[in-house]
Amino acid sequence: MLLEDARKQALDRMIKNATAMGANAVVMCRYDSGNMGNMGEVVAFGTAVVVEKV
């Protein structure tokens, strides 16, 4: 449950950052996680893009 919450928070932050840069989509989204002692982290990353209809 905790890991699921961490993934959702990471995804929400990624979307917020992409929107702030003017993007309307994120491609090649990936998650990375790691532990250091008692602390863990989850990171979501991808490429923010502007998608337009051709």
ChimeraX commands (.cxc) that place a marker at each C-alpha (Angstrom):
marker #1 position 0.00,0.00,0.00 radius 0.5
marker #1 position 2.79,2.44,0.84 radius 0.5
marker #1 position 4.64,1.73,-2.39 radius 0.5
marker #1 position 1.42,2.24,-4.36 radius 0.5
marker #1 position 0.90,5.63,-2.68 radius 0.5
marker #1 position 4.50,6.63,-3.40 radius 0.5
marker #1 position 4.07,5.73,-7.09 radius 0.5
marker #1 position 0.89,7.80,-7.32 radius 0.5
marker #1 position 2.59,10.81,-5.71 radius 0.5
marker #1 position 5.56,10.50,-8.07 radius 0.5
marker #1 position 3.24,10.29,-11.08 radius 0.5
marker #1 position 1.21,13.29,-9.90 radius 0.5
marker #1 position 4.40,15.35,-9.47 radius 0.5
marker #1 position 5.62,14.37,-12.94 radius 0.5
marker #1 position 2.32,15.42,-14.52 radius 0.5
marker #1 position 2.33,18.70,-12.58 radius 0.5
marker #1 position 5.88,19.48,-13.73 radius 0.5
marker #1 position 5.11,18.59,-17.36 radius 0.5
marker #1 position 2.03,20.83,-17.30 radius 0.5
marker #1 position 4.08,23.68,-15.83 radius 0.5
marker #1 position 6.45,23.36,-18.81 radius 0.5
marker #1 position 3.53,23.67,-21.24 radius 0.5
marker #1 position 3.30,20.00,-22.18 radius 0.5
marker #1 position 0.02,18.20,-22.75 radius 0.5
marker #1 position 1.44,14.66,-22.67 radius 0.5
marker #1 position 4.29,12.60,-21.22 radius 0.5
marker #1 position 5.90,9.83,-23.25 radius 0.5
marker #1 position 8.27,7.05,-22.20 radius 0.5
marker #1 position 7.14,7.21,-18.58 radius 0.5
marker #1 position 9.13,5.05,-16.19 radius 0.5
marker #1 position 9.39,4.45,-12.46 radius 0.5
marker #1 position 12.54,3.93,-10.45 radius 0.5
marker #1 position 12.74,3.01,-6.79 radius 0.5
marker #1 position 15.44,2.45,-4.27 radius 0.5
marker #1 position 16.12,2.00,-0.57 radius 0.5
marker #1 position 18.75,3.59,1.60 radius 0.5
marker #1 position 18.67,2.27,5.13 radius 0.5
marker #1 position 15.13,2.72,6.43 radius 0.5
marker #1 position 14.19,5.25,3.75 radius 0.5
marker #1 position 12.85,4.49,0.32 radius 0.5
marker #1 position 12.08,6.59,-2.71 radius 0.5
marker #1 position 10.07,6.26,-5.90 radius 0.5
marker #1 position 10.74,8.49,-8.88 radius 0.5
marker #1 position 8.65,8.85,-12.03 radius 0.5
marker #1 position 10.25,10.30,-15.12 radius 0.5
marker #1 position 9.43,10.72,-18.78 radius 0.5
marker #1 position 9.62,13.16,-21.66 radius 0.5
marker #1 position 7.18,16.07,-21.59 radius 0.5
marker #1 position 5.81,16.81,-25.07 radius 0.5
marker #1 position 3.18,18.89,-26.84 radius 0.5
marker #1 position 0.96,16.67,-28.97 radius 0.5
marker #1 position -0.89,18.26,-31.87 radius 0.5
marker #1 position -3.39,16.79,-34.29 radius 0.5
marker #1 position -2.01,16.64,-37.84 radius 0.5
marker link #1:1,2 radius 0.2
marker link #1:2,3 radius 0.2
marker link #1:3,4 radius 0.2
marker link #1:4,5 radius 0.2
marker link #1:5,6 radius 0.2
marker link #1:6,7 radius 0.2
marker link #1:7,8 radius 0.2
marker link #1:8,9 radius 0.2
marker link #1:9,10 radius 0.2
marker link #1:10,11 radius 0.2
marker link #1:11,12 radius 0.2
marker link #1:12,13 radius 0.2
marker link #1:13,14 radius 0.2
marker link #1:14,15 radius 0.2
marker link #1:15,16 radius 0.2
marker link #1:16,17 radius 0.2
marker link #1:17,18 radius 0.2
marker link #1:18,19 radius 0.2
marker link #1:19,20 radius 0.2
marker link #1:20,21 radius 0.2
marker link #1:21,22 radius 0.2
marker link #1:22,23 radius 0.2
marker link #1:23,24 radius 0.2
marker link #1:24,25 radius 0.2
marker link #1:25,26 radius 0.2
marker link #1:26,27 radius 0.2
marker link #1:27,28 radius 0.2
marker link #1:28,29 radius 0.2
marker link #1:29,30 radius 0.2
marker link #1:30,31 radius 0.2
marker link #1:31,32 radius 0.2
marker link #1:32,33 radius 0.2
marker link #1:33,34 radius 0.2
marker link #1:34,35 radius 0.2
marker link #1:35,36 radius 0.2
marker link #1:36,37 radius 0.2
marker link #1:37,38 radius 0.2
marker link #1:38,39 radius 0.2
marker link #1:39,40 radius 0.2
marker link #1:40,41 radius 0.2
marker link #1:41,42 radius 0.2
marker link #1:42,43 radius 0.2
marker link #1:43,44 radius 0.2
marker link #1:44,45 radius 0.2
marker link #1:45,46 radius 0.2
marker link #1:46,47 radius 0.2
marker link #1:47,48 radius 0.2
marker link #1:48,49 radius 0.2
marker link #1:49,50 radius 0.2
marker link #1:50,51 radius 0.2
marker link #1:51,52 radius 0.2
marker link #1:52,53 radius 0.2
marker link #1:53,54 radius 0.2
view
